[in-house]
Amino acid sequence: MISKMIRYDIVLHAAEQERFVNELRELGLVDITTTGWEPSEGDRALLSNIDAYNKALEHLSSFASTPECNSSAMVYASGAEAYECYDAARAERQRILQEVARLEKQADEVAPWGRFSIEDIERLAAQGVNIRFFTAQPAVYERLMTESIEGVTFSEVGRTQSLVYFVAVATEALTFTVDGQEVRLPAMDSVAMGEEIKLLEVKNLALNEVFSRAAASRDMIAAECGKLKEQLQGLKVGATAQREAEGHLLILEGWAEAETANKVDALLAEYPNLVYDRRDATIDDEAPVKLKNNKFARLFELIGAMYALPKYGTLDLTAIFGPFYMLFFAICLCDAGYGLVLLLVGLTLLKKGGESLRQAAWLSIVCASATVAFGFYANSFFGVAISDYAPVIKFLDFQQDFFSISLAIGVFQILVGMAINIWMKAKLFGFTSTFGLLGWFIILLAGSLAVGLPMFGLGIPGFDASSPVFYGLVGVGALLMLVLNDVKRNPLINIGAGLWDAYNNITGLLSDVLSYIRLFAIGLSGGVLAQVFNSLAMGLSGMGDMAPGTPWYGYIVPVIAASIILLIGHGINLFMSTISSFVHPMRLTFVEFYKNAGFEMGQRSFDPVRKMNK
């Protein structure tokens, strides 16, 4: 559900802005509207600093869990000092790594020249012995050796498959042309470059102590980052506040949850020169949104947030689409063995992933548990039919039966969405505004009960496609849809508009229902691939052709080969199937369900002015 909001319009003296915002920050319950804020040059610098601090904290958190981190390192005196030392060390490490990469590349390039000294070459040049360095293709070099240039001697230094490295030695400063690429050697040979790389790596390792001290000072860095964020809060509030009386008065728009509004009222009452007006937020207000769900539904807020928050004053669909999403995930993955793997991953994240991954871990656990249950019912454990080992249990024949079941699930979710849409329209605009949609709902529901249920052996006695009640419901639905879709409009116009809506709704609903076939297709494809990898493992390893009576040591190589094939094959299939199981239920939720439920997006989430720890 969406938490009820109270709107505050506040007028105060500009001189009291900083004190007032600080007290709101201490309270941590009021969201001040700063819509339309455009950062100045100074504000952009502050934003850049906040981003840099956040990235530093993220990097240091990762570094703290590595063996290179010294857990007993001393902390810095302040968060600012810790960040400055970290930033300098990070820049130095980046410079060192770039220099190491450059030297490694140059070392590879000059390795064919062997050991050399630029000082010796320059000393020989001063004595009249000039040495020039060249590369050429082997055929070109062989032709060059058959030619002679007076006063010049050629000598091969090294050779690769495609190039010959050679020098031209002249006792005088002769001008001559060689059919090859002349090379300017660097100041060091590959051996000297290797020594330089080792020195740089020592310096790089020494920086770990700086990073360790910074990692130990993360709380102080986070506090310093919080100060910057609080400063940004104040700037945004001041920049977007409406100024009156030649800038002496500020008008602010604030929002608070209804259940905590009494605390906000108490704070505002402490300001004798402050005037405010409070009222309940309405759907016409651009009120911030805060979701308030039970523990189960709260898990799926992570999914809903990937699309958008609902508009204030409408219905939060999280608790409704959550069970559907869990079921769709299980259907798409459709294997009890894969579900167990994901369950172990979720439990590991819950234990070792930290607070930031707790919601994702529980979501994985819930969806994986549903996958284990449905995968067992669908008779699949890593592609192996469970019925081969439990023949007395009646399993679902997924390939044979689930095509029609997936369509039935789609119709059911669409009907749920349409019912929600009808309820919301009736609540906001009156019951008569729902007649057109209600007519479609009645027709679709009647058709599903009269035609769809008998296909599954669940027909309602006395209610089928030929019964008078069915025709009566269809007639009522058609009347609402075609004639009364807008009670304030001419009936003839309604009929024309209704026919046009009928065309759009028929094609749209057909497309929506058919979209649910993807549940069947994805679940089937994953199951087939699992069986294929099992067959490959048995066939390629020779396990399937082992003769009876083969000694135990004869199984060692086939078992190892089969295990490798199974591990790689099922790993690939699990990865691909998990992605599909995550994405496609999300698409069914955001496109088919949200559309039929009349979902409206909210403008922003509830973000009160508060003390920042990070």
Secondary structure, 3 states (H helix, E strand, C coil): CECCEEEEEEEEEHHHHHHHHHHHHHHCCCEECCCCCCCCHHHHHHHHHHHHHHHHHHHHHHHHCCCCCCCCCCCCCCHHHHHHHHHHHHHHHHHHHHHHHHHHHHHHHHHHHCCCCHHHHHHHHHCCCEEEEEEECHHHHHHHHHCCCCCEEEEEEEECCCCEEEEEEECCCCCCCCCCEEECCCCCCHHHHHHHHHHHHHHHHHHHHHHHHHHHCHHHHHHHHHHHHHHHHHHHHHHHCEEECCCCEEEEEEEEEHHHHHHHHHHHHCCCCCEEEEEECCCCCCCCECECCCHHHHHCHHHHCCCCCECCCCCCCHHHHHHHHHHHHHHHHCCHHHHHHHHHHHHHHHHHCCHHHHHHHHHHHHHHHHHHHHHHHCCCECCECHHHCCCCCCCCCHHHHHHHHHHHHHHHHHHHHHHHHHHHHHHHHCHHHHHHHHHHHHHHHHHHHHHHHHHCCCCECCECCCCHHHHHHHHHHHHHHHCCCCCCCCHHHHHHHHHHHHHHHHHHHHHHHHHCHHHHHHHHHHHHHHHHHHHHHHHHHCHHHCCCCCCHHHHHHHHHHHHHHHHHHHHHHHHHHHHHHHHHHHHHHHHHHHHHCCCCECCCECCCCCCCCC
